[in-house]
Amino acid sequence: MRRAWKQVKQNKGAAGVDGQGIEETHGFLRENWPKLRRQLLDGTYRPYPVLRVEIPKPGGGIRKLGIPTVTDRVIQQAITQVLTPIFDPEFSESSFGFRPGRSAHDAVHQALRHQESGKQWVVDLDLKQFFDEVDHDILMGRLGRKVKDKKLKRLINAYLKAGVSVDGETYPTEKGTPQGGPLSPFLSNVLLDDLDKELEHRGHSFCRYADDVNIYVRSQKAGERTMRSITRFLEDKLKLKINRNKSAVARPWKRSFLGFTFRKIWGKMRICIAEKSWKKFRTRVIKLLRPGRGKNIRRFIREHLNPLLRGWLQYFRIGATKKALRSHDFWLRRHLRCLLWRQWKRPATRLKRLRSLGCPKQQALLAYSRRGPWWCAGVPALKQYLDPPYFERLGLFNLLANM
């Protein structure tokens, strides 16, 4: 429980329906832990409903997240810590999501190896609202294969049926495992391990990261046959639904997997960043820049922009090219020049700033231009004096230099 508390505290996160954050829960647990411990051992503990939050998906639609209370997150984390070493060793080698020592990069590299072996058709399966469609009876049956402790099974079942709180009203949950708690990813792997075993039994080459499943075959005909049979297995055996609009049999370079795609360059398959990922990155940067107009530029770069750039590059480095990163560094600097131009506001201020940077008077008359900030940000005079070394002195993280 101490280890679980340390992990939940490190992850931070919002308060649940009880309104208690990390600090408030710390005091609550110090005072009430003996009582909670007794309820857990007696099998009488009842979890709070999860707080329902809806966030828009990048590709459209709504993702429903359930935020458990901090206390329930600690208990769920403790359960996961105990059960993971029991279940994980027998999970498939082709399963990568939410497992210790495995990452999305491992899944992408394995997908590349399958393509290099000649399997250059992909059966891209999209499970429709997977976390909302999980059948509780089937899931508990899969857990029961290894978990014999009735109190623990009763506790997990209580979490599945704890209900959701929406606008102060509590609604029952007859199916699904709410995204947002530490237990949900583990339970998804327990259920989908049956799919992994079925694919292994049939001799398929595949990669699965949570509910993202890619199966690699040698021909379109084989892919369509696999799509039909695996769809039947998922819908009949696991009671899951396939999103037929988003699932497809296609070439890997026409699909994306975990934000990446693949290209055949000089006859060799390469990992590349999917176009959707580039667009999402630019959208996030632009959204971040809007409130940055009224902030100190150096502090804004250090506290807000650089963490985004570092995190993005850390994940997408394996698919990035120098040409693309150079282009995005250029694009980012133009947006920052635009932001500075807006901050300087008045022509007199702009003239003064340009002159202080060493800009000749004739070029500095740009300050009186009636053109918009984005146009001015691309003018040679502004590019010359608000150049890469200038932003380097401000501490801007350079994507290309850190590749």
N, C-alpha and C positions, 0 to 999 in steps of 0.2 A: 504493500500500500504506500509506503514511503517513496519507493521508486516510481510508482504510478503518479503520485502527487507531484514529484519533481518534473516528470515528463509533461503533465498537463499545465503546470505553472510555466514551463519553458515555451509551450505552444501558445500560451496566452488565450485569446479568444473572448467572445462576448458572454454576458450573463444569460442564463436561461429564464424560465418562467418565474423563478423565485426572486429575480432581480439581483442576485448576489454575484459579484465578480470574483476575481482571484483572491484579493485581499479580504473581502468579507467572508468568503468561504473558508479561508485559512482560520479565521477566528471561530467560525461556526464549527469546524471540525475539531479544533482543540477542545471545545466545550462539550460537543455532542458525540465524539467518536465512540466512547464505550457503548452508548445506546445503539448507534448504527451498526457497530460490530456485532452486538448481540442479535439484532434483527437479521443481519446477513447470515449468521450461523444458524439461526432458528428457521430461516426461510420465510420470514414474515416481512422483509423489506419490500416496499412498494415505490418504484421510481416515479419521478415527476413526469408529466407529459413534456414532449419536446416543443420548443418554440418554433413555429413554422416561419421561414423567411424565403421569399421568392427572389431569384436573381435572373436577369436575362442571359441566355446562352449566346455565345458569339455568332453561331449560325442561325439564330432565331429560336423562338420558343422560350419557355421558362424552366429553370432548374429549381426544384423544391428542396431546400435545405432544412434540416431539423436541428436546432441547437439545444442539446441537453443541458441541464444545470451543471455547474462545475463539479458538484458532489457526484452526480451520476457519471460525468466524464472520468472522474478518478476511478470509480468502481469499474466502469467499462474498460478503462486502460489496464487495470489489474487483471481482469478476466482475460483480456487479449494477451497479456504477458505470460499468463499461465498456459493458455491453450495453444499459442503459436508454436512453441517447441514440440508439442505433441502432434500437431497436424502438418506443420510446414515440411518436415523431411520427406513426407510422402506426396507432396504436391508435385505437379509436373515440372520438368526442366524448362518447358516452354511457357510457363506462367511467370510473369515478372512484376505484377502490380502489388504494392503494399506488402512486400516480403523483405525480410532482413537480407542485406547484402546484394539486393537486386534493384535495378533502376530502369527507367524508361529508355535510357541509352542502350542498355543491354538488349532490350526488346528490339530496338531499331537496328542494332548491329546484327542480331540473329535474322531479322527480316531480310537484311542485305545478303547474308550468307545463303539463305534459301533461293534468292534470285540469282546469285552467282552460280548456283548449282544447276541452273537452267529452268527453274520454275518461275516463269515470268508472267503468270496470270494470278491474280489475287481474288479470293472470295472475301470481300470486306463485309463483315456482319455488324449491323448496328442493332443492339438490343433496345427495344422501345421502352423508355422510362424504367430501366432495369431496377433501380433501387425502390421504385414505387410498386413493382409488380411481383416481387419475391413472395412465393407461397410459404406461409409460416409452417405448415405441416410438413412439407417436403424438406424445408431447411432444418427443422428440428429432427427429422428422421436422419438426415445426413450427419448432424451433430451427434446423435445418439449412437452412431457406429463406434465412436471412441469415448464419448463422455457418458459415464455411467452414474455420476453423482446426480441424484434427483433434485437436490436443492439448487445446484448450479444450473441445471436445465430449466428449472422453474424460474430462476432469476433471469436467465437469458430470454425466456419466453415472455416474462413480465416487461422486459425492455422492448420487445417487438410489439407488444400490445399496449404500451404505455399511453398511446394516443398523442394527438397533436393539438397545440393551442394556437388558434387563429383569431386575432382581434378579441382576446379574452374568453373566447368560447373553446371548449375542449371537445374534440371529435375522436371517436375510436379508430384504431388502425387494425383492419382485418388482414392486411397484407402489406408487404414492403418493409424495408429496413431504412429508416431515415438517414440520409447523408448528413454528416456533420459530427457524429460521435466516433470515438476510437474503435468501437466494436463493429460498425457497419462494414468497413473494408475487409476485415477478417472473415466475417460471415459471407460476404460475396465470393471470396475465394473458396470457402467450404462448399458452397452450392455449385459454383462453376467448375469445381474440380471434376465433377461427373462429365462435363463437356470435354475437359482436357483428356480424361481417360478414354472417352469414346473416340476422340480424334487420334489418340495414340494407337488404340486398338485397330483403327482403320488404316494406319500407316501414313497419316497426313503430316506434312510439314506445316507448322503453324506458330504464331506468336499471339499471346494473350496478355493484355495489360488491363486488369479489372474487367470491365465489360466491353473493351475494344478487342475484337477478335479478327485476325487476318490469317487466312489459310492459303498456302501457295501451291499451285498446281501447274502442269505443263501445257494445258490447252484450255480454250474457252469452253469446249464441250465438257471437259472434266470438271471445270469450275461450276458450270450450271447444274451438273448432276450432283456435285457436292453441296451446292447451295440448297437444292430441294431436299436432300436427305437430312442435312444438319438442321434445317428449319423444322422439319417434322420432329426430329429428336428434341429440340428445344421446346417446341410447343406442346408435344405430347408427354414427354418424360419430366421436364422441369417446369412446365406451365408458364414459360416465358414467351414474350411476344417479339417478333422481328419487325423492325421498321423497314418495310419494303421500299419506301421512297428513298431511304438513305443507304440501304444495303445494295451491293452490286457485285457483278463479276466483271473485272476490268484489268487493264494493264496497271502495274504499280505506279507508274508515273502519272496516271490520271486520277489517283486517289491520294489521300493523306493519311498518315498513321502517327499519332501522338505529336502532331504539329510538323512532321517531316514528310517529304515525298522522296522519290528516287528518280534519277535520270540516267540514261545510257549515254555516256560520253566516251568517244573513241572506242566503242565496243565494250566498255566496262561500266558496270552499275555503280553509281555514286549516291551518297546520302545528300539531300538538298533540303533547304527550308521551304515549306509549302507556302504558296502565295497568300493563303488565308492568314498564316502566321505573321508574314510581313505586314499585311494590312492591319491586323490586330495590334501589332507593335506600334505602328504609326498612330493608330487611333488612341492608344494609351498615352503616348507621348504628347499628342495634341491636347488631350483632356487634362493632362498634368500641367501643361503650359498656361492654360487659361487663368487659373487662380494664381499663377506665378507672376502675373503682370505687376502686382503691387508689392512684391517681395524683393529683398536684397538679392541680387542675382547670384553672388558668390554663395550665400547660405542656401538659396533655392537649389543650386546645382549640387551642393554637398549633401543636403538633407533629403531631397526629393528626387531629383533627376538621376544622380549617379547610382543610388541603390537599384532603381529600375533597370538602368543600362547594364550594371554588373550581373544582376540576376538573369536578365534576358540572355546575355552572351554566355553565361555559364551553362545554360540549358541548350542553347542553339549552336554553340561553337562547332559541334561535330558536323553540322550541315552548312556552315557559313563559308563564303568565298571572299577573297580579298577585294575583288571588284565590287561585290554587293555591300560589304562593310564600308568601303571607301565612299560609295554613293550615299549610304545612310549617314555617315559622319558629316558629309557635305550638306545633306538635307537638314540634319539636326542643327548645324551651325547657322544655317539660314533662318531657321525658326527662332534661334536665340537672338540673332541680329534683329529680327522682326520684333521680338519681345522687348529688347533694349530700345528700339526706335519708338515703341509705344510708351515705354516708361519715361523717355526724355520729353515727350508730349510737345512742348512749345518749340517753334523754330529757333528762338534765341538759345534755348537750352541745347538743342541739337547742334547748332553751330559751335557753341562753346565746347561741347564734348568732342566733336570731330577735330576742332583745332587743337584741343589738349592731347589728342592722339597723334598729332603731327601731320594732319591733313592740310594741304595747301588751301589758301582761301578760296580759290576758284572752284576747287572740287567740293569744298565744305558748303558751298551755296546749295548743295543738295538739301540742306536743312529746310529750305523754303519750298521744296517741291510739294505739289498738291497730290502727287501720286500716293497710293496706299502703302502701308508699312511693308507688306509682302513684296511689292515691286521694288521699293527702296532697298530692302534687304538683299536683293540680287544685283544691285548696281556695283560696278567694279570698285568705286571709291570706298564703299562700305565694306566690301569683301577684302580690300587691301588693308584697311586699318583695323577692322574687327576680324582678324585673320586667325588661323589655327593656333599660333603661339599665344595670342591674346586670350583665347578660351582655355588654353593649357595653363596659363597663369591663374585663371579663375578656378582651376581644379577640375575642369570637365573631363569625364571618363571617355577616352578615345577607343571606339570599338575595334578599329583596325590595329592599333598599336598593342592591344591586349588580346588579340586573337590567339 
